[in-house]
Amino acid sequence: MAHDADVNKASKHWLWLLLLPWIAMIWVPSYNKVEPQLFDFPFFYWYQLLWVLISAVITAFVYNKTKSRYTGRSQGGAQQ
């Protein structure tokens, strides 16, 4: 049981990575500009689109690092 608690506590640290996309998007003055353009899209738009992809990668990474917390547990009842 003590080992499970240590694993759960250690895997919770990965959840802090989920704040990176939020911080990147909430700080609008950092990307509120037109230049540099990528394929004629202003920076403001392609920066946000890039963060959609980065967020998906970060979410998948955090999921894979923390899914061991949830596997092996029965949900809602008797064990077989």
Order of alpha helices (4+ residues) and beta strands (2+ residues): alpha-alpha-alpha
